[in-house]
Amino acid sequence: MLAMVLVVRHLLPLFHNINVPRGSFGWPLIGETFGFLRPHASTTLGLFLQNRVIRYGAVFTSHLFGEPTVVSCDKELSNFVLQNEERLFQCSYPAAIHGVLGDSSMLAVSGYRHHRLRNLFLSLVASARASPTYYAQVDRASLAVVSSWRGRRTVSFCDEARKFAFGVILKQVVGLSAEEPAAVDILENYLTFMKGLVSLPLRIPGTAYAKAVKAREKIACTLERVIQDRRERGSCDESVFLDGLLPSEGFSDKEKVGFVLDALLAGYETTSLLISMLAYFLGQSDKHIDQLKREHQSIRSSKGKDEFLNSEDYKKMEYTQNVINETLRCGNVVKFVHRKALKDVKFKDYVIPSGWKVLPILSAVHLDASLHVNPQQFQPCRWEGLKNQTASSKMLAAFGGGLRLCPGSELSKIEAAFFLHHLVLSYRWSIDGELDVPMAYPYVEFGRGLPIHIDPI
């Protein structure tokens, strides 16, 4: 009965002459969520969106995640939504995700609490980018992983990218080496946590969701022990996020644990997937690998044998930046974000009713032929000369936008660039056997782990 009342309340705008976008709501209560989440190649919009854009246009209504929803495949509306955070729209992830992430996650909070956490994150990211220690750690970790492949002909690239990303983010955020017992505990539970993050929210023993909630509790306990140990020892490393976080007043230990989990989520999953995508797209084009190799040979030739890469070297990686941008555009690491209208919002000739969910489809911007010539083709040269941040942000929305633009996005690019440096100088590679296509579930994953064939240089 309650469910029927909620449905009627949400759909009232349809009967009051409010000009909402055209669309369909699918089955009662269930809506069209299963169709929307149906797996598809992440390099495409997927059949659900393609069919509805043809039928209704780039902006249409649906019923997703239990709520009436306006879906935007329109670059202008998506940008409008992202730029009007907390004024007209608010972050609104499903309650089930809150159950796994916790109430202190940056994805779950809004308003002043989000502003406070984001500013803290930005200050820590700025500190890392200004530290030579951070660049040296990333360079050392990249070289260690790539060097470990000597004598092998095939590697499961996704596993190697995860190994690298987890080692870097754990050292950077918590100050732990991947071999330490606490780190092993965190990784074991983190993989369970990730699997349940986008699963069906059934808190029944044995389900992926229930396991994820329990895994988060275990990670939180481990992090609380690490925090207590740091306080007792009184040690402080300026390059470690957690050590910079501990003296911060006004943050409870629960919020600090949530902050660390957010940093692990962003730094591990996004970075490892970006690096895997780079290997996937570059492995299909010797031309791009050769151009990339020339850039990195030039950088390496200017350095001493045992000298680590630094911030100045990163600034010289111009073609590398083009390759990373094009990989983010083609691969679509994040397909969409969740927002909710705080009031009736008029945009062009239609209205988004108050309380309705809004889904800006970030991949639609990346695959828009009016923005990108031959959008299905991998062409790093399309980013040459695009130094204007505002212009590029309208063409690339891989890290969101507005007040919720991912604060650690540049660190992810630095780590990917340094990993590429050692990869292209050490090996040539090709996709092993049948092409392993990145699939959106909606989280992106290579079904076979992206096995690649490597030949040492």
ChimeraX attribute file (.defattr): number of C-alpha atoms within 10 A of each C-alpha:
attribute: neighborCount
match mode: 1-to-1
recipient: residues
	/A:1	5
	/A:2	7
	/A:3	10
	/A:4	11
	/A:5	10
	/A:6	13
	/A:7	16
	/A:8	12
	/A:9	10
	/A:10	17
	/A:11	15
	/A:12	12
	/A:13	18
	/A:14	12
	/A:15	8
	/A:16	8
	/A:17	8
	/A:18	15
	/A:19	15
	/A:20	18
	/A:21	19
	/A:22	15
	/A:23	19
	/A:24	15
	/A:25	17
	/A:26	14
	/A:27	10
	/A:28	11
	/A:29	16
	/A:30	14
	/A:31	19
	/A:32	19
	/A:33	17
	/A:34	12
	/A:35	14
	/A:36	18
	/A:37	15
	/A:38	13
	/A:39	16
	/A:40	18
	/A:41	19
	/A:42	23
	/A:43	22
	/A:44	20
	/A:45	21
	/A:46	17
	/A:47	15
	/A:48	15
	/A:49	21
	/A:50	15
	/A:51	12
	/A:52	19
	/A:53	18
	/A:54	9
	/A:55	12
	/A:56	14
	/A:57	17
	/A:58	18
	/A:59	22
	/A:60	21
	/A:61	22
	/A:62	23
	/A:63	25
	/A:64	24
	/A:65	19
	/A:66	17
	/A:67	22
	/A:68	21
	/A:69	26
	/A:70	27
	/A:71	26
	/A:72	26
	/A:73	26
	/A:74	20
	/A:75	23
	/A:76	12
	/A:77	17
	/A:78	26
	/A:79	20
	/A:80	17
	/A:81	24
	/A:82	22
	/A:83	17
	/A:84	14
	/A:85	21
	/A:86	17
	/A:87	12
	/A:88	18
	/A:89	24
	/A:90	22
	/A:91	22
	/A:92	20
	/A:93	17
	/A:94	14
	/A:95	13
	/A:96	18
	/A:97	20
	/A:98	18
	/A:99	18
	/A:100	24
	/A:101	24
	/A:102	21
	/A:103	16
	/A:104	21
	/A:105	24
	/A:106	23
	/A:107	18
	/A:108	19
	/A:109	19
	/A:110	18
	/A:111	12
	/A:112	10
	/A:113	13
	/A:114	18
	/A:115	15
	/A:116	14
	/A:117	19
	/A:118	19
	/A:119	12
	/A:120	18
	/A:121	21
	/A:122	14
	/A:123	13
	/A:124	22
	/A:125	19
	/A:126	15
	/A:127	16
	/A:128	19
	/A:129	17
	/A:130	13
	/A:131	15
	/A:132	14
	/A:133	16
	/A:134	21
	/A:135	23
	/A:136	16
	/A:137	18
	/A:138	28
	/A:139	23
	/A:140	16
	/A:141	20
	/A:142	26
	/A:143	17
	/A:144	13
	/A:145	17
	/A:146	18
	/A:147	13
	/A:148	10
	/A:149	16
	/A:150	12
	/A:151	10
	/A:152	11
	/A:153	12
	/A:154	16
	/A:155	16
	/A:156	15
	/A:157	23
	/A:158	24
	/A:159	15
	/A:160	19
	/A:161	25
	/A:162	19
	/A:163	17
	/A:164	26
	/A:165	28
	/A:166	23
	/A:167	24
	/A:168	26
	/A:169	27
	/A:170	23
	/A:171	20
	/A:172	25
	/A:173	22
	/A:174	20
	/A:175	20
	/A:176	19
	/A:177	17
	/A:178	20
	/A:179	9
	/A:180	9
	/A:181	10
	/A:182	16
	/A:183	21
	/A:184	14
	/A:185	15
	/A:186	21
	/A:187	16
	/A:188	12
	/A:189	18
	/A:190	20
	/A:191	12
	/A:192	19
	/A:193	27
	/A:194	20
	/A:195	14
	/A:196	22
	/A:197	21
	/A:198	17
	/A:199	16
	/A:200	13
	/A:201	18
	/A:202	13
	/A:203	15
	/A:204	10
	/A:205	10
	/A:206	9
	/A:207	14
	/A:208	22
	/A:209	27
	/A:210	21
	/A:211	21
	/A:212	26
	/A:213	21
	/A:214	17
	/A:215	23
	/A:216	23
	/A:217	17
	/A:218	17
	/A:219	22
	/A:220	20
	/A:221	14
	/A:222	16
	/A:223	24
	/A:224	16
	/A:225	13
	/A:226	17
	/A:227	19
	/A:228	13
	/A:229	12
	/A:230	15
	/A:231	14
	/A:232	9
	/A:233	8
	/A:234	9
	/A:235	9
	/A:236	14
	/A:237	11
	/A:238	15
	/A:239	24
	/A:240	21
	/A:241	26
	/A:242	24
	/A:243	20
	/A:244	17
	/A:245	20
	/A:246	17
	/A:247	10
	/A:248	11
	/A:249	7
	/A:250	8
	/A:251	15
	/A:252	12
	/A:253	16
	/A:254	15
	/A:255	17
	/A:256	22
	/A:257	23
	/A:258	21
	/A:259	24
	/A:260	21
	/A:261	23
	/A:262	18
	/A:263	22
	/A:264	21
	/A:265	18
	/A:266	18
	/A:267	23
	/A:268	22
	/A:269	18
	/A:270	19
	/A:271	26
	/A:272	25
	/A:273	23
	/A:274	23
	/A:275	26
	/A:276	25
	/A:277	26
	/A:278	20
	/A:279	24
	/A:280	25
	/A:281	20
	/A:282	20
	/A:283	19
	/A:284	15
	/A:285	13
	/A:286	13
	/A:287	11
	/A:288	19
	/A:289	20
	/A:290	14
	/A:291	13
	/A:292	21
	/A:293	22
	/A:294	14
	/A:295	17
	/A:296	23
	/A:297	13
	/A:298	12
	/A:299	17
	/A:300	18
	/A:301	9
	/A:302	10
	/A:303	12
	/A:304	8
	/A:305	8
	/A:306	6
	/A:307	11
	/A:308	17
	/A:309	20
	/A:310	18
	/A:311	15
	/A:312	9
	/A:313	16
	/A:314	18
	/A:315	11
	/A:316	14
	/A:317	20
	/A:318	15
	/A:319	20
	/A:320	25
	/A:321	20
	/A:322	19
	/A:323	25
	/A:324	23
	/A:325	20
	/A:326	23
	/A:327	26
	/A:328	22
	/A:329	26
	/A:330	23
	/A:331	30
	/A:332	31
	/A:333	28
	/A:334	20
	/A:335	23
	/A:336	22
	/A:337	16
	/A:338	17
	/A:339	23
	/A:340	24
	/A:341	24
	/A:342	18
	/A:343	14
	/A:344	15
	/A:345	14
	/A:346	13
	/A:347	11
	/A:348	7
	/A:349	8
	/A:350	14
	/A:351	16
	/A:352	24
	/A:353	26
	/A:354	16
	/A:355	18
	/A:356	24
	/A:357	29
	/A:358	29
	/A:359	22
	/A:360	27
	/A:361	22
	/A:362	29
	/A:363	26
	/A:364	24
	/A:365	25
	/A:366	28
	/A:367	24
	/A:368	17
	/A:369	12
	/A:370	9
	/A:371	14
	/A:372	16
	/A:373	12
	/A:374	12
	/A:375	17
	/A:376	15
	/A:377	12
	/A:378	19
	/A:379	19
	/A:380	18
	/A:381	12
	/A:382	14
	/A:383	18
	/A:384	11
	/A:385	9
	/A:386	11
	/A:387	9
	/A:388	8
	/A:389	8
	/A:390	9
	/A:391	10
	/A:392	13
	/A:393	14
	/A:394	16
	/A:395	18
	/A:396	21
	/A:397	25
	/A:398	25
	/A:399	19
	/A:400	21
	/A:401	21
	/A:402	13
	/A:403	15
	/A:404	18
	/A:405	15
	/A:406	16
	/A:407	20
	/A:408	17
	/A:409	17
	/A:410	14
	/A:411	20
	/A:412	19
	/A:413	19
	/A:414	22
	/A:415	27
	/A:416	26
	/A:417	24
	/A:418	24
	/A:419	23
	/A:420	23
	/A:421	24
	/A:422	20
	/A:423	20
	/A:424	22
	/A:425	17
	/A:426	19
	/A:427	15
	/A:428	18
	/A:429	23
	/A:430	20
	/A:431	20
	/A:432	16
	/A:433	9
	/A:434	9
	/A:435	14
	/A:436	17
	/A:437	19
	/A:438	25
	/A:439	20
	/A:440	24
	/A:441	17
	/A:442	18
	/A:443	19
	/A:444	21
	/A:445	21
	/A:446	19
	/A:447	11
	/A:448	14
	/A:449	17
	/A:450	24
	/A:451	21
	/A:452	23
	/A:453	19
	/A:454	20
	/A:455	15
	/A:456	15
	/A:457	8
